[in-house]
Every structure is written in C-alpha cells, then in structure tokens.
C-alpha cells in the first residue's frame, strides 16, 4: 500500500521516514519529494509498505502526530492523475 505523508519538517529525510514507519512493519520504500530547482524538500513524501494491515495501522497511529516539530498528515495515497484535462 502506498501512503502519503504530508506536512513534514523540511529536515526529515528518507531514512527518518523509513525508521518511523518501520516500527509498524516492512517498508518497501520511502521517498521525500524534492523541489527540482532548489533541491529542498517540498515537505511531503510517500512510503510503500508491503502489508495492507501494517500500512493501515501506521496511518491510524501516525496521522496527526508530531514528528520533528510538525504535525504530520498521513493517509492512503491517491493514484497519480494522468488526465490533466479534468
């Protein structure tokens, strides 16, 4: 399951995310979205977890909690839009 993690502190890195979500199960990948011009974090990322149950538990436990001074928004990621004409 792919999880959206928003309102991240700009200093949070992919290892931080992997460690945080790893407390709930196996993390397939953790990705912080970076601004392509400045190289700075955009303040959100995605975590892929192998187990739907572990992913749902992490969402329930982490959504609204503070991590590195910011209250995170954690929910199931929506599929990427490919139709930009809507």
N, C-alpha and C positions, 0 to 999 in steps of 0.2 A: 504494500500500500504506500502511496506517495503522500507525504504530509507537508503542508505549508507551515512555515514558521515565520511569523512577522513581528515587527516592532523590536527587532534585535538591536542590541548595543552595537555600534559600528566597529568595536574592537573584537567582537565574537568571531572566531574562525571556525573552519570546518571540523577541526579536531575537538573544539569545545562542543559543537553540536553532536558529534558522534559519541562523545563521552556522556553527554546529558541523556540522549535517547538510548544509549547502550545500557542504561540502568533498567530499561524496560524490555530489552530483547536484542535480537540480532539486527544491526544496522547494515543495510546493503550499501548505502552511500549517503553522504551528507554534502550539500553544495550551498555555498553562500553566493548570492548573485552580486556581481561586481559591476560598477559603472565602467564602461569600456574606455572612457576618456580619462577619468581621474584615477582609475584603479582602486577606488574606495568602495567599501561595502554599500549596497543600497538599503541595508537594514532588514533584509529578508532572505530566506533560503528554503531549501527543500530537503527532507530526509526520507529516504526509501527504507522501509522495514519489510523484512521477509514475511512476517506473520501478521495477518489482519488483526488478530486478537491483541498481540503486543502493541501494534500501532494504535488501536483504539484505546488501549489502556494508557499509553503515553499521551494521547490527545486529552483524555479525561483528566489525567493527573497534572499535565503541564500548562494547559490553556489558562491564561490569567495569572500565572505565577511570575515572580520576578527573577530574572536571570541577568547577572552583571548590570544591575541598576535599572533595567527596563522590564515592564510587564509585557510578556510575550502573548501573541495571538497564535494559537496552534489549532489547526483543523485539517480535515482531509483536503488535499489539493484538488482543484477542479481540473479537468482535462484542458490541455493547451488549446486555445482557439486557433483555428486555421482559416476561418471565414471572417475577414475583416470588414465585410460589407454589411453586417447586421446593424 
